[in-house]
């Protein structure tokens, strides 16, 4: 880790040009430094599709939601959603 601190800019350049770089502490891998592009590739694009899918699976129709929104007191059914 001391070596990584002292040579941080070199570590970043290596991550960009050679791929992910392992940083060790007392001989054990502690962290991996990778380029932002590689991180985005691995983590996937955030499109919001999970939210759209969950909303489309909702058992309450848009008309029913509209009716519930104008009812006093406001009440909406609650269910678990896996994202």
FENZI-V373336 format. One line per field, one symbol per residue. ss: DSSP state (H for helix, E for strand, - for the rest). psi: psi as a letter, one per 40 degrees, with the letter a starting at -180 (. if undefined). burial: 1 if it has 24 or more other C-alpha atoms within 12 Angstrom, else 0. Layout:
ss->???
psi->???
burial->???
This chain:
ss->-HHHHH-HHHHHHHHHHH--EEEEE--EEEEEE--HHHHHHHH-----HHHHHHHH-----HHHHHHHH--------------
psi->ddddddfddddddddddeahhhhihfehhdihhiidddddddeiigeeddddddddehehiddddddddeihihhhihiihh.
burial->00000000001100000000101000000000110000000000000000000000000000000000000000000000000
